[in-house]
Amino acid sequence: MSINNAKVLTYCKQHGSITVRDAAVKLEINSPTKVISNMRHSDQYIVTDIVETRVNKDGETKRYKRYFIQEVAT
């Protein structure tokens, strides 16, 4: 398991889910989309996502994905 995978998995265990922004800002991962994509295509993890929307301070509606990542039991 890579260091970034471990960071993302630990974050998901503690908080239930993660966004790309969480991974970039809170975990200081430079390519969070790539890390999550690699985890999705690995046999070691189950990755599901939902699309959420929020209204930013300028009144614009923004969409983003929230990822739920679990380790596959072996």
Secondary structure, 3 states (H helix, E strand, C coil): CCHHHHHHHHHHHHHCCEEHHHHHHHCCCCCHHHHHHHHHCCCCEEEEEEEEEEECCCCCEEEEEEEEEEECCC
